[in-house]
Amino acid sequence: MGAVGCNHPIRSEANRVSKIKEILIYHHSHLDVGYTHPQPVLMELQNMYIDQALDLCEATEALPEASRFYWTCEATAPVLRWLKQADERQLARFERCARNGQLAVSAMFAHTAPLTNAEQLARMLYPIRELRERFGLKLNTAINHDINGQPWTLSQVLLDAGVELYLTGINIHFGGYPLQRPRAFRWKAPDGRTLLCFNGEHYSLFTQFCKLWEKSTARMKEGLDEYFERLERQDYPYDFIFLSATNVPLLDNTPPDTELLEMIERWNAEGHPQKMRLVTPEMFRERLLELPEELVPTFAGDWTDYWNFGAGSSAYETRLNRRSKISLRTAEYLAALSHGPDRTDRRWLDEAWEQVNLYDEHTWGANISITDPDDHYTKALWAHKAHYAYQGNSMAGMAMNRKLEQFAGNPLQSEQPEGLLLVNPTPAEQTIDLHVPLHYKPEGRQTAAARYIYHQNNYDADRSLPYAGTRTLPPFGYQFVPFAELSAPPRPADVAVEPGRIETDFYELRYDPATGRITALTDKKLGWQMIDPTSEWTLFQYVHEKPDPLRNPQHRTSLYHRDVDKTNANISCWKREWKARRSGADKLTSLRVERRGGAVELALAWEGEGFERLEQRIAMFADRPGIELTATMQKTDVREPEAMYFAFPLNLGAGWQAVFDSASTFVKLDEEQLPGMCRDWATVDQSVSVFDGSRGVTLACPDAPLVQIGDFRFGKEQTEVPRDANPLLLAWPANNYWDTNFKASQPGAMSFKYELRAFDRFEASAAAAAGLAASHPVQLFPAVECPAYKEGRLLSVSGAGANVIHVKPAEDGNGVILRMNNLLEAETEARISLPERRIAAAFATDALERNLEELPVVDGGGAVRASFGARAFRTIRVVPES
């Protein structure tokens, strides 16, 4: 689906809208969790800001509505923390100001980066329900400031939570914004519904345009007149403006401005043609609803973010946080469908999710992180930020292990375990080579506490361990396997290995033993040489990129030279013609081919720029078509701008297509992206696929979400991606290009895993399964009592295109919540059953788990039927019989 409507509403001179008559101002702090203050300090300051806002609201509540003070808490995270420490008097004041409309709270948890997956987007809206019911807050608006975009899925989740207006205040420093701004438009969701949006100016511009720190209405007029002139040149169609006010000197993380209302009153008393007033986002929504339909055009597509390339500057922690989400998925799946959650589960899960979500908040660290990377302030803020990833990972691993312990039926103390538990918590069938860790069957006394050290998702399969065969688990299946039944099978006979060649039933890989270069990769089923033979690069080749010192300065201004006045006027500062120097590894230090279990691995070790040592492994399997690609490196401390890639030069025809997974919504490159949003790279939830009419590949990206599609594109600010033959797909695990906030360098160990699969025809369901298989492996855990083999399934979901995103216990304890979407462009019906339990009732709910309609339970409680519109996102409650 492309854009509907037009960029510039056409108006004749006869119906030209008159000059601006109204200046609407919403006042807020601008929440950066970090940046200007250490994170714990900032959260305490936010507590103080709410108290100060209540004082100002109460001091003016007897005045006429247009003269009152209004404050907007643009995120729920600080509000929830304030509520935990507030006394009864403070709570009463908060409720009074909320009910009279002077205090507004926006629906989003924080200003989050698009690292968030679909479950996070829904879960972060859960506080809405309590705040609405407890305090009478509307929470029908959502705000995202600073960040440049969000997954297309967010539009559906917000609508499902009763949010009716989405406000942005995009910062185009190293970024960009969609369409025109300031403008209202309707964001068409994948399922066809529309969400009212206001694509606003950068936050704080009322404060900046008016130079409020000078306390001069003359300066206010001067700044606003310049702004009005710019709007006239843009053919701005409305008779009002809507600007955000923060406070000085910081502009970010600021308290209420005690002089703001006075300046507004002075302006109005002077009789200017434009009247000013403070409003909340809810009040502004009412103003937008008065606009004629032709002034609010509709656009469809992913709001593809620019800013998230900065997450590549903390690649180790980003990988860790992504794997925490896998542990949480397993923990909640088992809590919902086996041993129901108790208070301990809920406490651990809630804390883990909060830490995971705070890591995905858009503020990475100190404002001086690049200019003073060794300063204590920089180190302190990064330590706090990184702590979210490590704390979340530890809590998620503990929550997962507890549910695996319970599902295995393990006692608190025992002797050596008898067997192995395998759990597949995904809707995809999974085949794994079984390599059992030695510490899973130690001799002597065992305790549950000892098993809590196993955080499997932080580590990949160790194929140096004894091989115990291949196991296939159905979707949502499990197996109990006694150790006595595990034995090393014979080496697969259908894998050919000879110097320069590895061949399985699926692929033939050829390489140069002297240089390590991959010379060919052929998909045998398709008869397709997958690699472009004319490319400078080859399969999974390491590429180091930096500004070319002979053609431009080797510092970050080569990429982007910030001018605050230009960015405040929405003028891009990208250096689109910057010149890069790119090189591969310098020297191959070792090459070997290893047969390890059901896999054959080509292991390559390198020396080169940007690292002390790099080992790459390309693994192919006898029994399945995925090609696993891993890279482990010791990164050097490089503080000049640099990026690292792994190249995939594809042998595809001109006019190829690409689809990437944005929080479980599959997005067609260009065609399904909002105009003006990032085409230079994408943040993928799990996978990206590139294909022509007869063949293509899916690259699963479990550890590092950034990719560039078509060629090296950083900073080109493309409006569309050229579709020349033989596109270069680039996995982009690490960079330090951002010039503030993110880390200047990231020395030390890091590792990344990818998985490549070929196909003849793109299907979203196959891409989703490939992404899941790479990111969410079958979970292994010791089973103390395992006298005999046993298998089963806890959940079954069928129906073309019906995709299960997440399974969790209901927040109110009543049943199981399934987060699902339809991957098809047509309606479908899903059949949901619990193979080991009967179903008493089922409901479609909103994103906040409030029941909307009862769903039919069929076959005497054996299954539920649920219909899905084309590309619909739905939340389903299934209530088992007691």
FENWO-V319375 format. One record per residue. PSI is psi in radians with two decimals (none if undefined). Layout:
# FENWO-V319375
((PSI) (PSI))
This chain:
# FENWO-V319375
((2.21) (-2.88) (2.48) (2.30) (-2.77) (2.78) (-0.65) (1.79) (2.30) (2.23) (2.40) (2.92) (-0.55) (-0.59) (0.38) (2.30) (2.45) (3.11) (2.89) (2.30) (-0.35) (2.36) (1.92) (2.27) (2.22) (2.39) (2.30) (3.12) (-0.55) (1.75) (1.95) (2.04) (1.43) (-2.61) (-1.13) (-0.33) (2.69) (2.53) (-0.78) (-0.63) (-0.77) (-0.75) (-0.61) (-0.68) (-0.70) (-0.61) (-0.80) (-0.65) (-0.67) (-0.74) (-0.77) (-0.68) (-0.69) (-0.70) (-0.81) (-0.62) (-0.81) (-0.61) (-0.34) (0.11) (-0.36) (-0.15) (2.88) (2.66) (-0.71) (-0.18) (0.09) (2.81) (2.38) (2.42) (2.43) (2.10) (1.87) (0.02) (2.68) (-0.37) (-0.87) (-0.58) (-0.76) (-0.69) (-0.68) (-0.73) (-0.57) (-0.49) (-0.03) (2.51) (3.13) (-0.65) (-0.78) (-0.71) (-0.68) (-0.71) (-0.76) (-0.81) (-0.72) (-0.80) (-0.55) (-0.76) (-0.48) (0.05) (0.05) (-0.44) (2.10) (2.61) (2.30) (2.77) (-0.41) (2.58) (-0.72) (3.13) (1.70) (2.58) (2.76) (0.38) (-0.30) (2.46) (-3.14) (-0.70) (-0.70) (-0.75) (-0.72) (-0.81) (-0.62) (-0.20) (-0.09) (-0.64) (-0.35) (-0.79) (-0.85) (-0.74) (-0.62) (-0.85) (-0.62) (-0.64) (-0.02) (0.27) (2.53) (-0.83) (0.79) (0.21) (2.67) (2.51) (2.37) (2.01) (2.77) (-1.16) (2.67) (-0.27) (3.02) (2.71) (2.57) (-0.52) (-0.54) (-0.62) (-0.74) (-0.71) (-0.74) (-0.78) (-0.69) (-0.34) (0.13) (0.34) (2.32) (-0.15) (2.32) (2.09) (2.43) (2.68) (1.18) (2.39) (2.02) (0.20) (2.00) (0.57) (-2.68) (2.96) (2.81) (2.76) (-2.38) (2.77) (2.61) (2.39) (2.59) (2.52) (2.93) (2.18) (1.95) (2.08) (2.89) (-0.52) (0.05) (-0.28) (2.85) (2.53) (2.16) (2.28) (2.63) (1.97) (1.52) (3.02) (2.89) (2.42) (2.72) (0.11) (-0.40) (-0.78) (-0.75) (-0.81) (-0.72) (-0.09) (0.97) (-0.44) (-0.31) (-0.19) (0.76) (2.12) (-0.44) (-0.74) (-0.61) (-0.81) (-0.73) (-0.84) (-0.72) (-0.65) (-0.71) (-0.71) (-0.75) (-0.69) (-0.71) (-0.74) (-0.66) (-0.71) (-0.50) (-0.03) (0.76) (2.26) (-0.06) (2.81) (0.30) (2.78) (2.73) (1.94) (2.71) (2.51) (2.23) (-2.61) (2.86) (2.77) (-0.15) (-0.63) (-0.48) (2.49) (0.82) (2.74) (2.98) (2.48) (1.90) (-0.21) (-0.07) (-0.83) (-0.64) (-0.74) (-0.67) (-0.75) (-0.69) (-0.75) (-0.88) (-0.62) (-0.42) (-0.08) (0.50) (2.68) (-0.48) (2.19) (2.43) (2.61) (2.65) (2.46) (2.97) (2.88) (-0.60) (-0.72) (-0.66) (-0.63) (-0.77) (-0.66) (-0.71) (-0.59) (-0.26) (-0.23) (2.52) (2.60) (-0.62) (-0.26) (0.09) (1.35) (2.89) (2.37) (2.49) (2.54) (2.94) (2.39) (1.23) (2.17) (2.53) (-0.72) (-0.44) (-0.09) (-0.39) (-0.43) (-0.33) (-0.16) (-0.07) (1.01) (-0.63) (-0.84) (-0.60) (-0.75) (-0.77) (-0.75) (-0.65) (-0.65) (-0.46) (-0.66) (-0.55) (-0.77) (-0.73) (-0.62) (-0.78) (-0.81) (-0.79) (-0.59) (-0.84) (-0.64) (-0.60) (-0.63) (-0.19) (-1.70) (1.89) (2.74) (2.42) (-3.02) (-0.61) (-0.80) (-0.85) (-0.69) (-0.80) (-0.77) (-0.77) (-0.75) (-0.72) (-0.79) (-0.69) (-0.77) (-0.74) (-0.77) (-0.66) (-0.56) (-0.64) (-0.03) (2.65) (-0.19) (2.00) (-0.71) (-2.58) (2.65) (-0.25) (0.35) (-0.50) (-0.74) (-0.55) (1.18) (-0.37) (0.04) (2.55) (-0.71) (-0.79) (-0.80) (-0.65) (-0.82) (-0.63) (-0.65) (-0.73) (-0.73) (-0.84) (-0.56) (-0.61) (-0.75) (-0.76) (-0.74) (-0.80) (-0.70) (-0.75) (-0.77) (-0.70) (-0.75) (-0.70) (-0.74) (-0.72) (-0.81) (-0.65) (-0.75) (-0.58) (-0.71) (-0.83) (-0.73) (-0.63) (-0.28) (0.51) (2.40) (2.91) (-0.50) (2.45) (-3.12) (-2.81) (2.35) (2.63) (-0.33) (-2.84) (2.39) (2.30) (2.29) (2.24) (1.74) (0.37) (2.84) (0.21) (2.39) (2.42) (2.34) (2.23) (2.62) (2.22) (1.98) (1.86) (2.13) (2.46) (-0.57) (0.00) (-0.30) (1.05) (2.84) (2.74) (-2.97) (2.45) (2.57) (2.74) (-0.62) (-0.66) (-0.57) (-0.20) (-0.08) (-0.17) (1.81) (1.42) (-0.65) (-0.17) (-0.15) (2.59) (2.88) (2.31) (1.75) (-0.01) (-0.23) (2.82) (2.42) (2.28) (0.50) (-3.11) (2.40) (2.43) (2.20) (2.35) (2.96) (2.32) (0.54) (2.90) (2.77) (2.47) (2.11) (2.00) (2.47) (-0.54) (-0.39) (-0.05) (2.26) (2.70) (2.05) (2.91) (2.71) (2.38) (2.30) (-0.27) (0.49) (2.09) (2.29) (2.19) (2.85) (2.15) (0.02) (2.38) (2.32) (2.31) (-3.07) (-0.29) (-0.68) (2.73) (2.17) (2.24) (2.50) (2.79) (1.96) (-0.41) (-0.63) (-0.31) (-0.01) (2.33) (2.13) (-0.37) (2.54) (2.02) (2.24) (2.00) (-0.59) (-0.73) (-0.22) (0.69) (2.12) (1.90) (-0.47) (2.37) (1.95) (-0.26) (-0.08) (2.56) (-0.52) (2.93) (-3.07) (2.16) (0.47) (2.35) (2.32) (2.23) (2.30) (2.43) (2.80) (2.33) (2.02) (-0.28) (-0.17) (-0.29) (2.80) (2.47) (1.05) (3.09) (-0.35) (-0.25) (-0.51) (-0.66) (2.20) (1.78) (2.35) (1.93) (-0.73) (-0.69) (-0.80) (-0.63) (-0.38) (0.24) (0.60) (2.17) (2.50) (0.28) (2.46) (1.42) (-0.44) (0.32) (2.58) (2.33) (2.65) (2.14) (2.44) (2.67) (-2.98) (2.65) (-0.63) (2.32) (2.08) (-0.40) (2.66) (2.29) (2.68) (2.24) (2.27) (2.03) (1.79) (-2.29) (0.10) (2.66) (2.22) (2.32) (2.01) (2.18) (2.26) (2.45) (2.77) (2.57) (-3.12) (2.35) (-0.19) (2.76) (-0.68) (2.44) (2.22) (2.23) (2.45) (2.30) (1.95) (2.29) (2.67) (2.60) (-0.49) (0.13) (2.73) (-0.05) (2.47) (2.03) (2.30) (2.11) (2.58) (2.24) (2.22) (2.78) (1.80) (2.42) (2.85) (1.54) (2.12) (-0.21) (2.76) (2.32) (2.78) (2.69) (2.41) (2.85) (2.18) (2.54) (1.51) (2.02) (2.41) (1.41) (2.72) (2.88) (2.65) (0.24) (2.85) (2.83) (2.53) (2.29) (2.69) (1.96) (1.69) (0.88) (0.03) (2.18) (2.18) (2.25) (2.17) (2.34) (-1.04) (-0.62) (0.75) (2.47) (2.44) (2.36) (-0.21) (3.02) (2.13) (-0.18) (-0.54) (3.02) (2.62) (2.02) (2.47) (-0.93) (-0.59) (2.83) (2.46) (2.42) (2.34) (2.74) (-2.73) (-0.25) (-0.13) (2.83) (-3.10) (2.64) (2.22) (2.00) (2.41) (1.25) (-0.53) (-0.66) (2.01) (-0.12) (2.39) (2.66) (2.45) (2.08) (-0.69) (3.14) (2.13) (0.06) (2.23) (0.14) (-0.34) (0.89) (2.52) (-0.39) (2.76) (2.17) (2.53) (0.79) (2.78) (2.68) (1.11) (2.63) (2.00) (2.28) (2.03) (2.36) (1.37) (-0.48) (2.54) (2.92) (0.69) (-0.47) (2.52) (0.20) (2.77) (-0.92) (2.98) (2.49) (-0.51) (2.91) (1.18) (2.69) (-2.98) (2.43) (2.68) (2.66) (2.50) (2.44) (2.84) (2.32) (2.36) (2.47) (2.70) (2.85) (-0.49) (2.29) (2.29) (2.23) (-0.64) (-0.65) (-0.68) (-0.70) (-0.74) (-0.71) (-0.72) (-0.73) (-0.75) (-0.60) (-0.65) (-0.53) (1.39) (2.86) (2.33) (2.36) (2.48) (2.51) (2.42) (1.96) (-0.85) (1.89) (1.24) (-0.40) (2.77) (2.45) (2.50) (2.84) (-3.13) (2.43) (-0.33) (2.54) (2.25) (2.17) (2.84) (2.25) (2.21) (-0.15) (2.04) (2.19) (2.08) (-0.72) (2.57) (2.29) (2.83) (2.53) (2.49) (-0.57) (0.09) (0.01) (1.47) (-2.84) (2.37) (2.22) (2.15) (2.15) (2.79) (2.87) (2.07) (-0.02) (2.80) (0.12) (2.85) (2.66) (2.95) (2.36) (2.51) (2.12) (2.25) (2.77) (1.68) (-0.44) (0.14) (2.72) (2.76) (2.24) (-0.68) (2.85) (2.63) (2.55) (2.33) (2.99) (-3.08) (-0.36) (0.17) (0.46) (2.24) (2.33) (-0.81) (2.59) (2.44) (2.62) (2.26) (2.19) (3.04) (0.75) (0.65) (0.16) (-0.35) (2.88) (2.47) (2.32) (2.24) (2.62) (2.25) (2.96) (2.17) (0.47) (2.60) (2.24) (2.66) (2.21) (2.34) (2.20) (2.16) (1.90) (2.77) (2.59) (none))
